[in-house]
Amino acid sequence: LLMRLKTLSKEKTIDEAKQSEPLLLHIVTAVDGLPVEATIVHRASEETGAVPTLKIKMDQKRLGKDAFTISKELRDGNPRLCVNDKSLRDNTLLITAINLNEKLADIVGERLRDVFI
């Protein structure tokens, strides 16, 4: 029974993440035309399988700031947004689709535009 519950939980998370992929596309549209390259990738995870993740590669010269600065601005802003910090050294932000909804996608898109401009 426990194994079945874990499997059902994993399947639910994967389904939610797949349904969230269009929301990531909404964020891609929000940053279109800015000095960034936004793509959706599928990162493997033991808990959730392949999770749609927005990968935003930034042009540090054109932005005038690096990913660490952008991450801090997002974290210190209102509303507070936290991005995965594993790729900041590569001037890349990672945003997963887990728990993303339409309202949050709008907020993330607006906040990213604010810090990129």
C-alpha positions as CSV (number, residue, x, y, z in Angstrom):
1,L,0.0,0.0,0.0
2,L,2.8,2.4,0.9
3,M,4.5,1.8,-2.5
4,R,1.2,2.4,-4.3
5,L,0.7,5.7,-2.4
6,K,4.3,6.8,-3.4
7,T,3.6,5.9,-7.0
8,L,0.3,7.8,-7.0
9,S,1.9,10.8,-5.4
10,K,4.7,10.7,-8.0
11,E,2.2,10.4,-10.8
12,K,0.2,13.3,-9.5
13,T,3.3,15.5,-9.3
14,I,4.4,14.6,-12.8
15,D,0.9,15.3,-14.2
16,E,0.8,18.7,-12.4
17,A,4.2,19.6,-13.8
18,K,3.2,18.6,-17.3
19,Q,0.1,20.8,-17.0
20,S,2.4,23.6,-15.8
21,E,4.5,23.7,-19.0
22,P,2.2,26.1,-20.8
23,L,2.7,28.4,-17.8
24,L,6.4,28.4,-18.3
25,L,5.8,29.3,-21.9
26,H,3.9,32.3,-20.6
27,I,7.0,33.4,-18.7
28,V,9.1,32.9,-21.8
29,T,6.8,35.3,-23.6
30,A,7.1,37.8,-20.8
31,V,10.9,38.0,-21.2
32,D,10.9,37.9,-25.0
33,G,13.0,40.7,-26.4
34,L,15.2,41.1,-23.4
35,P,18.9,40.2,-23.3
36,V,18.1,36.6,-22.1
37,E,17.6,33.3,-23.8
38,A,14.7,31.4,-22.2
39,T,14.1,27.7,-23.0
40,I,12.1,24.9,-21.4
41,V,14.1,21.8,-20.4
42,H,13.1,18.7,-18.6
43,R,15.2,18.0,-15.6
44,A,15.2,14.5,-14.2
45,S,14.3,14.1,-10.5
46,E,14.0,10.9,-8.5
47,E,10.9,12.2,-6.8
48,T,9.1,13.8,-9.7
49,G,10.5,12.3,-12.9
50,A,11.0,14.8,-15.7
51,V,10.0,18.2,-14.4
52,P,9.5,21.1,-16.9
53,T,12.0,23.8,-15.9
54,L,12.5,27.2,-17.4
55,K,16.2,27.8,-18.1
56,I,17.1,31.5,-18.5
57,K,20.6,32.2,-19.8
58,M,21.4,35.9,-19.3
59,D,23.7,38.2,-21.3
60,Q,25.6,39.8,-18.4
61,K,27.2,42.5,-20.5
62,R,23.9,43.7,-21.9
63,L,22.1,43.4,-18.6
64,G,24.9,45.1,-16.7
65,K,24.5,42.6,-13.8
66,D,25.1,38.9,-13.2
67,A,22.8,36.1,-12.1
68,F,23.7,36.4,-8.5
69,T,22.6,40.0,-8.5
70,I,19.4,39.1,-10.4
71,S,18.7,36.3,-7.9
72,K,19.2,38.7,-5.0
73,E,16.9,41.3,-6.5
74,L,14.2,38.6,-7.0
75,R,14.6,37.3,-3.4
76,D,14.6,40.8,-1.9
77,G,11.7,42.1,-4.0
78,N,8.0,42.1,-3.5
79,P,6.7,39.5,-3.9
80,R,9.8,37.5,-2.9
81,L,10.9,35.0,-5.6
82,C,13.5,32.4,-5.1
83,V,15.2,30.7,-8.0
84,N,17.3,27.5,-8.1
85,D,20.9,28.7,-7.4
86,K,22.8,25.8,-8.9
87,S,23.4,27.5,-12.2
88,L,24.0,31.1,-11.1
89,R,27.7,30.7,-11.9
90,D,26.8,30.1,-15.5
91,N,24.6,33.3,-15.5
92,T,21.5,31.0,-15.7
93,L,18.3,31.0,-13.7
94,L,16.3,27.9,-13.2
95,I,12.6,28.0,-12.5
96,T,10.6,24.7,-12.1
97,A,7.0,24.3,-13.0
98,I,6.1,22.6,-9.7
99,N,3.3,24.4,-7.9
100,L,3.1,27.0,-10.7
101,N,-0.3,28.4,-11.5
102,E,-1.6,31.1,-13.8
103,K,-1.4,33.8,-11.2
104,L,2.2,32.9,-10.2
105,A,3.3,32.7,-13.8
106,D,2.1,36.3,-14.3
107,I,3.9,37.4,-11.2
108,V,7.1,35.6,-12.2
109,G,7.0,37.1,-15.7
110,E,6.5,40.6,-14.3
111,R,9.2,40.3,-11.7
112,L,11.7,39.0,-14.2
113,R,10.9,41.8,-16.7
114,D,11.4,44.3,-13.8
115,V,14.8,43.0,-12.8
116,F,16.0,42.5,-16.4
117,I,15.1,46.0,-17.5
